[in-house]
Amino acid sequence: MKTVVNHLSAEISVTPRPARLEELRVTVTVKNESNSPIRFNAQYFTAPALMLKFEDSSGHPVPTGGPPLPAADDGKVGRIELEPGKSVSHTYEGELIFGNPLNPGKYNVRFLYWNGTTFRSEWAGTLETPRVEFELGVTPPR
């Protein structure tokens, strides 16, 4: 599933039927869809507690592990210059996403990135993908 906002796109994919939490993988790719470089604040891009939103089959939020302690933002650390057509990806691993075990069942996940920056020439906006479903605890047929 792909979303484009202000020439920056986000695409999310997930392991559709992991048998165990350790097999769950959520991959997000952010890409520059413009003809000019885009400065992307990736300071917390690898932090699932800040970037991924999970829900169970009833639509209730599913908590992840705790977020990282924020560092002072100098406007330089964690920035990536994305040239036209270039992208950056990260794969979040199931056992590192959640602070507690996750019960078998149906879930969905979306990527939600917000940057209301005051730093000049940095991409600003909200980039949110559609929800992608997965089912945890499925034993493949033999």
C-alpha positions as CSV (number, residue, x, y, z in Angstrom):
1,M,0.0,0.0,0.0
2,K,1.4,3.4,-1.1
3,T,0.7,7.0,-0.1
4,V,2.2,10.2,-1.6
5,V,2.2,13.5,0.2
6,N,4.2,16.6,-0.9
7,H,6.2,14.5,-3.4
8,L,7.3,12.0,-0.6
9,S,5.8,8.5,-0.7
10,A,5.5,5.7,1.9
11,E,4.8,2.1,1.1
12,I,4.2,-0.6,3.7
13,S,4.2,-4.4,3.5
14,V,3.8,-7.0,6.2
15,T,4.3,-10.7,6.5
16,P,0.7,-11.7,5.9
17,R,0.5,-14.9,8.0
18,P,3.4,-15.3,10.4
19,A,3.1,-18.4,12.6
20,R,5.0,-16.7,15.4
21,L,5.8,-13.1,16.4
22,E,9.4,-13.8,15.6
23,E,8.4,-14.2,11.9
24,L,6.5,-11.0,11.6
25,R,8.2,-8.4,9.4
26,V,6.9,-4.9,8.6
27,T,8.8,-3.1,5.9
28,V,8.4,0.6,5.1
29,T,9.9,2.4,2.1
30,V,10.0,6.2,1.9
31,K,10.7,7.5,-1.6
32,N,11.3,10.9,-3.2
33,E,8.7,11.1,-6.0
34,S,9.8,14.6,-7.1
35,N,12.4,16.0,-9.5
36,S,14.3,17.7,-6.7
37,P,16.2,16.5,-3.6
38,I,14.1,16.1,-0.5
39,R,15.5,16.4,3.0
40,F,13.9,13.7,5.1
41,N,14.1,13.7,8.9
42,A,14.8,10.0,9.6
43,Q,15.9,10.5,13.2
44,Y,13.2,8.2,14.5
45,F,12.4,6.2,11.3
46,T,13.6,3.0,12.9
47,A,11.5,3.4,16.1
48,P,8.4,1.2,15.7
49,A,6.7,2.8,18.7
50,L,6.7,6.1,16.9
51,M,6.2,5.0,13.3
52,L,3.9,2.0,13.4
53,K,0.2,1.9,14.6
54,F,-1.3,-1.5,15.2
55,E,-4.9,-2.5,15.8
56,D,-6.6,-5.8,16.6
57,S,-9.5,-7.2,14.7
58,S,-12.0,-5.1,16.8
59,G,-10.2,-1.8,15.9
60,H,-8.6,-1.4,19.4
61,P,-5.0,-0.1,19.5
62,V,-2.3,-2.6,20.2
63,P,0.6,-1.1,22.3
64,T,4.1,-1.6,21.1
65,G,7.3,-1.3,23.2
66,G,8.2,2.1,24.7
67,P,9.4,4.9,22.4
68,P,13.1,6.0,22.5
69,L,14.1,8.9,24.6
70,P,14.1,11.9,22.4
71,A,17.4,13.6,21.7
72,A,17.8,17.3,21.2
73,D,17.0,18.1,17.6
74,D,19.7,20.2,16.0
75,G,18.2,20.0,12.6
76,K,21.1,17.9,11.3
77,V,21.3,14.5,13.1
78,G,19.2,11.8,11.4
79,R,18.6,13.8,8.2
80,I,18.7,12.0,4.8
81,E,19.0,13.8,1.5
82,L,16.8,11.8,-0.9
83,E,17.7,12.5,-4.5
84,P,14.9,12.3,-7.0
85,G,13.6,8.7,-7.3
86,K,15.7,7.5,-4.4
87,S,14.3,5.8,-1.3
88,V,15.2,4.6,2.2
89,S,13.7,1.4,3.7
90,H,13.5,-0.2,7.1
91,T,12.2,-3.6,8.2
92,Y,10.8,-3.8,11.7
93,E,11.1,-7.2,13.3
94,G,8.2,-8.6,15.3
95,E,9.9,-9.5,18.5
96,L,11.5,-6.0,18.6
97,I,8.3,-4.2,18.0
98,F,6.2,-5.3,21.0
99,G,7.0,-5.0,24.7
100,N,4.7,-7.9,25.5
101,P,3.8,-11.1,23.6
102,L,1.0,-10.8,21.0
103,N,-1.9,-13.2,21.1
104,P,-2.7,-15.2,17.9
105,G,-5.3,-13.4,15.8
106,K,-6.0,-10.8,13.1
107,Y,-4.3,-7.4,13.2
108,N,-3.6,-4.5,11.0
109,V,-0.7,-2.0,10.9
110,R,-0.1,1.4,9.2
111,F,2.9,3.7,9.0
112,L,2.3,7.2,10.4
113,Y,5.0,9.8,10.0
114,W,4.5,13.5,11.0
115,N,7.0,16.3,10.7
116,G,5.9,19.8,11.6
117,T,9.5,21.0,11.3
118,T,10.7,24.5,11.8
119,F,14.0,23.7,10.0
120,R,14.2,25.2,6.5
121,S,14.3,23.1,3.4
122,E,13.1,20.0,5.3
123,W,10.1,18.0,4.2
124,A,7.1,18.7,6.3
125,G,3.7,17.0,6.5
126,T,1.9,13.9,7.5
127,L,2.6,10.7,5.7
128,E,0.2,7.9,6.5
129,T,-0.3,4.6,4.7
130,P,-3.5,2.6,4.5
131,R,-3.8,-0.3,7.0
132,V,-2.4,-3.6,6.0
133,E,-3.8,-6.8,7.6
134,F,-1.9,-9.8,8.9
135,E,-2.9,-12.9,10.9
136,L,-0.6,-14.0,13.7
137,G,-0.4,-17.7,14.8
138,V,-1.4,-19.4,11.6
139,T,0.0,-22.8,11.2
140,P,0.6,-23.6,7.5
141,P,-1.3,-26.6,6.2
142,R,0.8,-29.8,5.8
